Amino acid sequence: MRLPVGMGMLQPMTGRRAHVGEIELLAVHDAWAGRRIGTALLAAMIDLADNWLNLRRLTLSVLADNVTALKLYQSFGFVTEGVKRADVFRAGRFADAAVMARMRV
């Protein structure tokens, strides 16, 4: 049996926000980390957003201390627009989340 090693979820908005998509999930199984699977998933979602859904703006939230993920998103042109303080409760503590976006011109 083959199991997925990663997954991504891109949600296009509607109405006056139809030009916006939100990356709601990008996850890679720990056993497959460091094999550029996250890079491939993100590239596929950006291709879908740019070339098939005609989205101009992509947004996402990521834990502010997840340096690996921050570097990945920055390498695809995402910039930090703000921080949601104490956004997630993890391992007995609150953690901040960075809000990031990428604009296609």
MOBEL-V554079 format. One record per helix or strand of 3 or more residues. SS is the DSSP state (alpha for helix, beta for strand). FROM is the first residue (numbers start at 0). TO is the last residue. Records with the same first field share a line. If there is no record, write none. Layout:
BEGIN
SS: FROM-TO ; FROM-TO
END
This chain:
BEGIN
beta: 5-11 ; 19-27 ; 56-62 ; 78-89 ; 92-102
alpha: 14-16 ; 29-31 ; 36-50 ; 66-74
END
